[in-house]
Structures are given as C-alpha cells and as structure tokens.
Amino acid sequence: MRRSLQAGLLVACGLGLLHVSLLTDLCLRYVKEGMRPLLIASGAVLVLLGLASAVLDRGREDVHDRGRDDGPGGDREAVHDRGRGDGPGGDREDGLGGDREDVHDGGRGDGPGGDRGDGPGGDREDGGQEDGLGADREDGLDSDPEDGHGHGGHGHDHSAVPRVAWLLLLPALSLLFYAPPALGAYTAARQPPKAVTHTDDFDPLPRTSPLPMTLSDFTSRVQEDRGRAIEGRVVRMTGFVTPGTGGGSGGWELTRIILNCCAADAQSVKVRIHGGPALAANTWVTVTGTWHPGGTLGTSSAAVALDARTVTKVARPANGYQDALPLG
C-alpha cells in the first residue's frame, strides 16, 4: 500500500467518525451520549493526521527528487573529467611526470626494464584508472538505489504495509455509506431481562394520570414497593415491540435496551403486554394501562406485566438506548 493511500485511509476513517457523531445521531446506536465528544475528537484527529501525513510525504518526495538531480551522485562524468583535468597534477596529461605519453616513451626506451609496455607497469592506457579500483563508477557504489541493491539493499522493501491493512477500509466505508442498524428485538429476545433493584425508600407517586414511567421504575415498583403504590394506577410507557413466546394477544413485550458504555454491554428491560394488538418487531409504541395481576405485588413473585388500554405507534427516540420517560 502506498503511503498516499495510507493517508487517504486515515482521512476516510476520520470522516466516517465525524459523519456518525457530528453530522448525524448514528453514533447513539453504538455508544452512550457521553461518548459522543470523544468520537468527534477522534475523528478530527484522524483527519488531521491523514492530511499531515500526505503533506509530509509530498515534501519528502520533492526532496528526494532534487537529491537525485543535485546530490553526491550528480553528473559523475563531469566530475570525473574535471578531476582528470584539474587535479593536483594539473592536466593529468601534463601532471607530475609531464606528458604521460612522453614518460611512457622515455620509460620504454631508457628505463631499466626496457620497453615499459611489456613490463610490470604495462601500458598505462590499459591499466590504472580504466581497469583498476577507479573503474567505471557506474558499476560501483553509485548503483541506482531503486533497483533494490543500492545502499546494501536486499531486493525488497521492508517498509511495505501488509495487504491485510486494506481491511481497515471496510469499517470506514460502512460508517460513511451504510451504518449498521441499532440493537433491537433480535438482541432483546435472546437475553434475560436486566435485574432492577431499588435500594432507597420509594417516594409517593404523583397524582398525574396516566402516569409517565420508565420500564425500570415500573419493574421496581411492581416487585419491590411494599406499599403497593402502583396498584390500580394508569401508567404510560414507551419502548419497542419484542415478540414473545405466547403469540397473539399479550404475546409481546414492551422493551428498552440500556447501555453502560457501548453496544457490547447492552441489557434489556421488558414489560409483558396483555390485551394490545400484535405488532411487528422493533415497532416503537407508547402504551397506557394498569398492572396485570400475577403473583404478590411488592415481591419478586409479582408479574412485570401490563393490561394495555391504548397502544400508539411513535417515532424512534433520538437516543433509544436510554430508559427515558415517554414524551408528551
């Protein structure tokens, strides 16, 4: 994966988080309201990191390109020619020993070894710089680093990102174009109801009728209030439909899902509804009615159930993961 694509992936993930937390309420399907500022901050950080990475990578590419043109390996041939012509011996043709060809000629005819062309020194035009340690630099240390062997390379790039990193693109695209649905009846039907406890003394109930209540408050009043204040009172609660095992009339449960942190620790609160119409799963409704007798009220044997008087369809609340009072 190219570094530019890595930066694009960071930006896509950040935009996905900002989409579900800042521009819409989709994040409330997965986390509590209190986590929203953290999601917004995380999305902003990812976007900034992606943009900064793209800018820095672009700058490094520009520096690298200039280095290839102007760096130590610049015009080797020009430097080589200047070195031959302008070195410590002046014109290498006229350097320390004067005209090399004159030296060679003198050596051949007058040197101790006779013709130097056949001696250990040989003809300098066939030795020295052309065939010695100073051979053509294009085959030496100045090899192209991009062929995988320059700078001691091994023929492969250790900085490459594993292909599995492409899988990170899936959640980013999901958040941008198709957010997973919220938890609902499918989850609630497969877990027991949350245990509701009330450790303090119960306050007297208001005289309002119907009395708005949360499902948790109704459950604790039914099973823990020894004063039996809920008996005969008309209450109003809001939740979604979870099909029950009984089927038909009274065969469904009014449900709310509560999060402690995120969707992974979700728990459900349920109230059995008797006498209401059979509705499709996940339909949000407001129900009014009275406690359905069963067991001993004020003890754990009491049935957490309601005899429905009215069932009205309502829109899903902005935050369906709170056991909140019904609106209106």
N, C-alpha and C positions, 0 to 999 in steps of 0.2 A: 504494500500500500504506500503510495507516495505521500510525502509529508503534507502536501497541499490538501490531499484527501483526508488526512487525519485532522487537519484544522477544520475542514468542512464538516466532519463528523461531530466535532466538539460543538460547533455552531448549531448544527441540526438538533443535537440533544438539548442544548440550552434553549433554543426556540420552542422545542416541544414542552419543556417545563414551564416556560413563560406562557405558552398557549393555554395549558390546563389550569394554571394557578393565578395568572394575572388577567388574562383576557376573558376567561370563562370560569365557571364554577366546577369544572370537571374533576379537579383535584379532590373535591369533597366526596367523591365516590371511593377514594382510596385512603384518605387520611383525615384526621380531625381538623377542624377550623384553625386551631392553634398552630398547626404545622405549615399553614399557608405562607407566612412571611419567609420561612426557611426555604421553601420551594422557590419562591420568587428570587431570593438572594442566590440560590444555587444556579438557577437558570441564567441570571445575569453574569455570574462568574464564568460559567461555561462559554457563554457567547464572547466575553472579553478575552478569555484565554485562547479561544479559537482564532479571533481576529489578530491578537498579538502574535500568535504562532505564525500565521500567514504572513504578516508584515516582516517578522524577523527572518523567516525562511527566504522571502523575496530579497531581503538585503544581503543575506549570505550568498545567494546565487549571483547577485551582481558583483560582490567582492570576488567570488571565485572566478567569474568570467574575466574580470580585469586582471586578476592574478595570472591567469593563463596567458594573457597577452603581454603583460609587463613584468612578470615575476622573474626569478633566477633562471628559469629555463627559456627566457625570451628568444631572441634571434641568435642562436648558438653559432651559426655560421658567421654572422657579422663579428661576434666577439672573438671567434676563433681566428678570423682573418686579421682583426686588429692586433690580437696577441702575437701573431706571426710577424706582423709588420712593425709593431710599435713596442715590442718587449724590451727587456733590459739590454739586449744586444742590438738595439735599433732594428733596422731591416734585417730580419733573420737571414736574408740572402747576403747581407754585408755585416753580420754581427761579430761575435768575439773573434772569430778566425778569419775575418774579412769575407770575401766572396766564397761561399761554400764550395762552389764548383772549382775555384782556384785551389782551395785547400785540398779538395779531393784529388785534383790533378797533381798538386805538389806531392801529396801523400803517395799517390800511385807511383810517381816516377822516382821520388827522392827518399821516401820513408824507409825505415829499417826493414819493413816487411815487404818491400817491393810494391807492386800494384795493390793498393788498398781495396780495390774492387774484389780481390779474391781472398782478402784477409778476414780476420775476425770482425773487423768493423764493417766489412762489406760496403756496398754502395748505399749511402745514407738515404737515397731516394726510395730504397726498397725496405728500409728498416725504420727505426726511430718512431716518429710521430704517426706515420701511416699505419704501421703494423704493431706497434708496441702498446704500452699501457695507455697512451693517449689516443688509441684508435678512435674510429668514428664514434663520437659521443651519442649518436642516435641509437646505438645498440647497447649503451651502457646504462648508467644510473638515471639517465634522462628519459627512461621509457615512460610511455603515457600511463599515468596512474589510473585512467579509466578502463585499461584493459584487464584490471583485476590483479596485476602483478606489481604495479608501482608501489613504492613505499613498503615493500615487504608484504604485499597483498597475497591472499590465498586463492584468488579467483572467485570469491563470493563475498557478499555484503553482510556483515554481522549486524547491521542496524535495521535490517528489514523487519517489518511488522508481520506477525503470523496472519495467515488468511482468516483464521477464526475471528480476528478483530472486526471483520465485516459484519458479524452477527450483531454488533452494537448498533448497527443502522436500523435494525428491526424495531426496537422499542422507540427510537426517535421518530421513525415514520408513523408508528402506531399512535403516539401522542399527538402528532400533527394532523393525521388524517382519519384515524379510527380509534377513538378512545374505548377501552374495554368497558362493558356495562357495569353498573353498580351491583353489589350483592343484593340478593332478594330472596324470593320464596324458595328457590332451589337450595340455597345455603341454610335457610331457617328450618326447612323441613328435615334436614339431616343432622340437626344438633338439638340437644335438650334445651329447654328454656333456662335463661340465666336465673340463678338463685338471688332473690331480692330480700334484703334484710333491712330492718329499721331499728336502730339502736336507741333512739330518743323516744320520749313520750310523744304521742300523736296530738297535734293541735286540733281544736274543733274545726269541723268543716264549714266553709261559708254556706250561706243560705241560698246562693245562686242555683237556679235550675233551668236547664241542665247544667251540671257542674263540670267545668273543663278539668280533665285529669290526664296525667301521663299513664302509660301502661304499667310502669314500675310502681307509681303511687297507688294505683288501683290494686295491684297484686299484694303490696304490703298491707294495705287496709283490710283486704279480704282475709289474709292469713295470719296477721299479727296484731290487729287492733282489737283488744279485748272489749273495748267499749262498743263495738259493732255499729260505729257511726255510719258505715256505708250501707247498712240495711235499708232498703226501700228508697234510697236516693237515686234520682235520674242523673246519669253521668254522660259526658261526651268525650270520646277519644278518637284519635286519628292514627292510622297505620296502613300497611298494605296487606293484601289478602295472601294467605298461605293455605293451600288446600289441605284439609285434614283427612284423617283416615275414615271418618264416618260417612262422608259424601252426603249430597243433598242438603236439606235444610239443617243449619247448625254444623255442617261438615267442614267448616273452615275456621281459620284463626286470624284474628287481627294481630299484626306483628310489627315490631320495630327492631332494627338492628343497631346495636350500640358499639362504638369503637373506644378502646382505651388509648390506642395510638394510631393504628392503621388497620387496613382490611384483614391482615393476618391474624389479629386477635379479636375479631368480631364475635359478639354474643347476641343472642336474640331474646326478646321479651314477648310473650304471647298471651292473648286472652281468647278463650274459646267463645265463638259467637253462635247463639241459638236463635232461630227464627228469622234470620236475614236471608236475602236471596243469594243463590250461588253465583259467584263472580269469578272472573278469570284471575289466575295467579298474577301477583305483582300489581294488581289494581289498587290505587290509593283511595281510601274511603274514610269518611268520618261517620262514626256510629254513636247513636244515643240509645240508652237502655238502662236497665236495672240489674243488679246482681242476680245471677241464676242460682237458686238454692241447690246446694250439694255439699255434704259434709257439715262440719260445725264451723260457723262463721267466727273468725278471730283466731282460728287454729290452722295448723298446716294441713289439716284434712279438708278444709274448705276448697271448693272448686273455683279456680280462677276462670270465671265464665260470665257471660252477659246475655240477658234476654234482650234482643235488639228490638227497638221501636222504629228507628229510621236508619237507613244506610244510604249515604250520599257520596257519590264519586267526587274526588277533589284532585287537584294537580299535585304532583310530587313536590314536596318542600325542597327549598334550595339545599338544605342540609338534611338529608334523610337519615343520617346516622346519629341523630340526637333524639332521645325520647322526650320530645318537646310537647308542650301543651298545644292543643288544636287551635288553629287561627279562627278568628271571628267569634 
